[in-house]
């Protein structure tokens, strides 16, 4: 209940008071329940790796992941405890780079969304420490274009990879960057969850471009569908289970050209 977004569950009231809401996540209860099932699944099947939320905002979902690990992953005799990476700028979305990622032109001005800007890594760290989960948390503050390759270059992710990655970057650029750098490190049998697939066109196009480029054919599943809402807004998030490795290493070779822009080394 600590991280749940009860105020957001009343959509009309939430939109009327959007910039004043204080919950730690905007994710609905149904999606939290679904995420719990995915965590239990990878732990029960012994899929190795940590977990990461790329675009964690106030940290609610990542805190929930850490709490799940604390409850179910108590096996120090089998190696280091799994951790959750909190990756975010902690100061809102980046200004869209239309020259490099023209698909984000529709999202121009999103860097001014106040509720995303009113945040800090220190406040999220305090929230994590307040529930005694600091030993499960790793923080990666900054925009993905810099932090993800820097963390990889430092070997931060390489030892265990990931059992679950949850991507909530909103934009084409943020989504394609997080997929490019993190998906190769997702273990086979692990899960990827895309939060913004139905709400942000740039995100949706990035997912489609990435899957096409690397021949990913696993079926995309809907996280949650609200039958009371008609159209895309009635669907909240998608996910799939990785069944095969992709044929590239994100830190080797030239930049990868996707339809909507390039990622990686130039």
C-alpha positions as CSV (number, residue, x, y, z in Angstrom):
1,X,0.0,0.0,0.0
2,X,3.0,2.3,0.5
3,X,3.6,2.8,-3.2
4,X,0.1,2.3,-4.6
5,X,-1.4,5.2,-6.4
6,X,-4.9,5.2,-5.1
7,X,-5.4,8.9,-6.2
8,X,-4.6,7.9,-9.8
9,X,-7.2,5.2,-9.9
10,X,-9.9,7.9,-10.2
11,X,-8.8,9.1,-13.6
12,X,-10.9,12.2,-13.9
13,X,-10.0,13.4,-10.4
14,X,-6.3,12.6,-11.1
15,X,-6.3,14.6,-14.3
16,X,-7.9,17.6,-12.5
17,X,-5.2,17.6,-9.9
18,X,-2.4,16.0,-11.8
19,X,0.5,18.2,-10.6
20,X,-0.4,18.0,-6.9
21,X,-0.6,14.2,-6.6
22,X,1.8,12.7,-4.1
23,X,1.8,9.0,-4.7
24,X,5.1,7.3,-5.5
25,X,3.8,5.8,-8.7
26,X,1.2,6.4,-11.4
27,X,0.9,2.6,-12.1
28,X,-2.5,1.1,-11.4
29,X,-3.1,-1.7,-8.9
30,X,-3.7,-4.2,-11.7
31,X,-0.3,-3.6,-13.2
32,X,1.4,-3.9,-9.8
33,X,-0.3,-7.2,-9.3
34,X,0.9,-8.4,-12.7
35,X,4.4,-7.2,-12.0
36,X,4.4,-9.2,-8.8
37,X,3.5,-12.3,-10.8
38,X,6.4,-11.8,-13.2
39,X,8.8,-11.4,-10.3
40,X,7.6,-14.6,-8.6
41,X,7.8,-16.4,-12.0
42,X,11.5,-15.6,-12.7
43,X,12.4,-16.4,-9.1
44,X,10.6,-19.7,-9.1
45,X,12.2,-20.7,-12.4
46,X,15.6,-19.6,-11.2
47,X,16.2,-17.0,-14.0
48,X,19.4,-15.2,-12.8
49,X,20.0,-11.5,-12.7
50,X,19.0,-8.2,-11.1
51,X,16.0,-6.0,-12.0
52,X,15.9,-2.5,-13.3
53,X,13.3,0.2,-13.9
54,X,14.5,2.6,-16.5
55,X,12.3,5.6,-15.8
56,X,11.4,5.1,-12.2
57,X,10.2,8.6,-11.4
58,X,9.5,8.7,-7.6
59,X,10.6,5.1,-7.3
60,X,7.3,3.4,-6.4
61,X,7.5,0.5,-8.7
62,X,11.2,-0.1,-8.2
63,X,10.6,0.0,-4.4
64,X,7.9,-2.6,-4.9
65,X,10.4,-4.8,-6.9
66,X,12.9,-4.4,-4.1
67,X,10.3,-5.4,-1.5
68,X,9.4,-8.5,-3.6
69,X,13.1,-9.5,-3.7
70,X,13.4,-8.9,0.1
71,X,10.4,-11.2,0.7
72,X,11.3,-14.0,-1.7
73,X,15.0,-13.9,-2.5
74,X,16.6,-14.7,0.8
75,X,19.3,-17.2,-0.2
76,X,22.7,-15.7,0.6
77,X,24.3,-19.2,0.3
78,X,23.6,-19.0,-3.4
79,X,25.5,-15.8,-4.0
80,X,24.9,-12.0,-3.6
81,X,21.4,-10.8,-3.1
82,X,19.6,-9.5,-6.2
83,X,19.3,-5.8,-6.5
84,X,17.0,-3.3,-8.2
85,X,18.5,-0.5,-10.3
86,X,16.6,2.8,-10.1
87,X,17.5,4.6,-13.4
88,X,16.1,8.0,-14.1
89,X,17.1,11.6,-14.6
90,X,15.1,12.4,-11.4
91,X,14.4,15.8,-12.9
92,X,11.9,15.1,-15.7
93,X,12.1,14.1,-19.4
94,X,14.9,15.4,-21.6
95,X,14.2,18.0,-24.3
96,X,13.2,16.1,-27.4
97,X,16.0,15.8,-30.0
98,X,14.0,16.0,-33.1
99,X,17.0,16.2,-35.4
100,X,18.2,12.8,-34.1
101,X,14.9,11.2,-33.3
102,X,12.2,12.8,-35.5
103,X,9.5,10.5,-34.1
104,X,9.7,12.4,-30.8
105,X,8.4,15.6,-32.5
106,X,4.9,14.8,-31.3
107,X,6.2,14.9,-27.8
108,X,7.8,18.4,-28.0
109,X,7.3,20.2,-24.7
110,X,7.1,17.1,-22.6
111,X,10.3,18.2,-20.8
112,X,8.1,20.8,-19.2
113,X,5.7,18.3,-17.4
114,X,5.9,19.7,-13.9
115,X,5.0,16.6,-11.9
116,X,8.0,14.8,-13.5
117,X,10.4,17.7,-12.8
118,X,9.4,18.0,-9.2
119,X,11.7,15.1,-8.1
120,X,15.2,14.3,-7.0
121,X,17.4,11.3,-6.5
122,X,17.7,12.3,-2.8
123,X,14.0,12.1,-2.3
124,X,13.8,8.7,-3.9
125,X,16.7,7.5,-1.8
126,X,14.9,8.7,1.3
127,X,11.8,6.7,0.3
128,X,13.8,3.6,-0.2
129,X,15.6,4.0,3.1
130,X,12.4,4.7,5.0
131,X,11.2,1.1,4.3
132,X,14.6,-0.5,5.0
133,X,15.4,-1.5,1.4
134,X,18.6,0.5,0.8
135,X,20.7,-2.7,0.6
136,X,18.6,-3.8,-2.4
137,X,18.8,-0.5,-4.3
138,X,21.3,0.9,-6.8
139,X,20.8,4.3,-8.3
140,X,21.7,5.5,-11.8
141,X,20.8,9.2,-12.0
142,X,21.0,11.0,-15.4
143,X,19.7,10.6,-18.9
144,X,19.9,7.1,-20.4
145,X,22.1,8.3,-23.3
146,X,24.9,8.8,-20.9
147,X,24.3,6.7,-17.8
148,X,23.5,3.3,-19.5
149,X,26.6,3.1,-21.6
150,X,28.7,4.5,-18.8
151,X,27.4,1.9,-16.4
152,X,28.1,-0.9,-19.0
153,X,31.6,0.4,-19.6
154,X,32.2,0.2,-15.9
155,X,30.9,-3.4,-15.8
156,X,28.1,-2.5,-13.4
157,X,25.5,-4.7,-15.1
158,X,27.7,-7.4,-16.6
159,X,28.2,-9.9,-13.8
160,X,24.6,-11.1,-13.5
161,X,22.6,-9.2,-16.2
162,X,18.8,-8.9,-15.6
163,X,15.9,-11.2,-14.9
164,X,13.4,-8.4,-15.4
165,X,13.6,-5.0,-17.1
166,X,10.8,-2.5,-16.9
167,X,11.0,0.4,-19.3
168,X,9.1,3.7,-18.6
169,X,11.0,6.3,-20.6
170,X,8.0,7.7,-22.5
171,X,9.9,9.0,-25.5
172,X,11.2,7.3,-28.6
173,X,14.8,8.2,-27.7
174,X,14.5,7.0,-24.1
175,X,12.8,3.8,-25.1
176,X,15.2,2.9,-28.0
177,X,18.2,3.7,-25.8
178,X,17.0,1.5,-22.9
179,X,16.1,-1.4,-25.2
180,X,19.4,-1.1,-27.0
181,X,21.6,-1.2,-23.9
182,X,19.5,-3.3,-21.6
183,X,17.8,-6.0,-23.7
184,X,21.0,-7.8,-24.6
185,X,21.6,-8.2,-20.8
186,X,18.2,-9.6,-20.1
187,X,18.6,-13.3,-19.5
188,X,16.8,-15.7,-21.7
189,X,13.6,-16.5,-19.9
190,X,13.4,-13.1,-18.3
191,X,10.7,-10.6,-18.9
192,X,10.5,-7.1,-20.4
193,X,7.7,-4.7,-19.5
194,X,7.0,-1.6,-21.6
195,X,4.9,0.9,-19.6
196,X,4.2,3.5,-22.2
197,X,3.4,1.4,-25.3
198,X,-0.2,2.6,-25.6
199,X,0.1,6.1,-24.3
200,X,3.2,7.5,-26.0
201,X,3.5,7.1,-29.8
202,X,7.3,7.5,-29.7
203,X,7.6,4.6,-27.2
204,X,5.4,2.4,-29.4
205,X,7.4,3.2,-32.5
206,X,10.7,2.5,-30.7
207,X,9.5,-0.9,-29.6
208,X,8.4,-1.8,-33.1
209,X,11.7,-0.6,-34.6
210,X,13.8,-2.4,-32.1
211,X,11.9,-5.7,-32.5
212,X,12.1,-5.5,-36.3
213,X,15.8,-4.6,-36.4
214,X,16.8,-7.6,-34.2
215,X,14.2,-10.1,-35.4
216,X,12.4,-10.4,-32.1
217,X,9.2,-12.3,-32.7
218,X,8.0,-13.2,-29.2
219,X,4.3,-12.3,-28.8
220,X,3.6,-9.0,-27.2
221,X,1.1,-9.5,-24.4
222,X,-1.1,-6.9,-22.8
223,X,-0.4,-6.2,-19.1
224,X,-3.9,-5.0,-18.3
225,X,-7.1,-4.1,-20.2
226,X,-9.8,-2.0,-18.7
227,X,-12.9,-3.1,-20.7
228,X,-14.8,0.0,-19.5
229,X,-12.5,2.2,-21.6
230,X,-12.7,2.0,-25.4
231,X,-9.6,2.2,-27.6
232,X,-5.8,2.2,-26.8
233,X,-6.4,4.1,-23.5
234,X,-8.1,1.0,-22.2
235,X,-4.9,-1.0,-22.5
236,X,-2.1,-0.3,-19.9
237,X,1.3,-1.6,-20.8
238,X,2.7,-4.6,-22.7
239,X,5.3,-7.3,-22.0
240,X,6.9,-10.4,-23.4
241,X,9.3,-13.1,-22.3
242,X,12.7,-13.3,-24.0
243,X,13.3,-16.6,-25.7
244,X,16.6,-16.0,-27.5
245,X,19.6,-13.7,-27.3
246,X,20.0,-10.9,-29.8
247,X,23.0,-10.9,-32.1
248,X,24.9,-7.8,-31.0
249,X,26.7,-6.3,-28.0
250,X,25.7,-2.8,-27.2
251,X,29.2,-1.7,-26.4
252,X,30.9,-3.1,-29.5
253,X,31.0,-2.0,-33.1
254,X,29.5,1.1,-34.7
255,X,26.2,2.8,-33.8
256,X,23.1,0.8,-34.7
257,X,20.8,2.5,-37.1
258,X,17.1,2.2,-36.2
259,X,14.3,3.6,-38.3
260,X,13.8,6.5,-35.9
261,X,17.5,7.2,-35.1
262,X,20.9,5.7,-34.2
263,X,22.1,4.4,-30.8
264,X,25.5,3.5,-29.7
265,X,29.0,4.3,-30.7
266,X,29.4,6.5,-33.7
